[in-house]
Amino acid sequence: MKKLAAGNWKMNGTRAALAEAQALTAAHPAPACEMLLCPPATLVAALAAQAKGTALMTGGQDCHPKASGAHTGDISAPMLKDAGATHVILGHSERRADHGETDALVKSKAEAALAAGLIAIVCLGETEAQRDAGTTLQVIGTQLDGSIPAGATAANLVIAYEPVWAIGTGRTPTLAEIAEVHAFLRARLQGLIGAEAAGTRLLYGGSVKPSNAAEIFAVPHVDGALVGGASLKAADFGTIVAALSA
Ligand code: PEP
């Protein structure tokens, strides 16, 4: 399995930010891992065009469950695919919190992504209160069961474990805590998609930085990272790509 370094630019970046992607591909023309940036929707087509012929792939940050229709402001999976995207992030905790996305909605979006030929990156994670209450595995298990699209395989599904309290905070779980969740996810996924689970990428996300990437990537069942803040600068994301390629 090739590992995956995925960057989530969130609501950051205008066309000027494409220079960072240019610098990234120039510095890492042939990384041993897969390299993906998910810019705001306004930049998907431009980034995909700029990155053509390089190792960098482009993804969206969300899609609608329907392929088209009267849904003002939304973007469909076929539209992302048409713009040059290969992946789409779904069920990020910011969307679950800010837009009330449920597991069922995330599942329907993921099914739309698969139908359009996109790889779905489905995000899961517990809040701080849930971790403190000792319900992390229960919460994540429920999210996984409810969010996984029908027809998921190792080739079209990526899971990102992102503790909500670690996103953008500079705080991370211990390596043992990451190991526990990732081993749990692998086993639970096997119950859902059978043998495909072994080859499905399980990403860790939440305050991954150049300084902690290597130790996190050494944890069993961590097959890459979903990176927010540190994906905005080519030098930082490039260091993470290099750590994953080592
Ligand atoms: C994210 O939002 O997916 C994320 C992991 O953010 P950060 O790396 O900034 O914590």
Residues whose N, C-alpha, C, O or C-beta is under 5 A from the ligand:
A	BS01	PEP	N8 A166 I167 G168 T169 G205 G206 S207 V208 L226 V227 G228 G229 A230
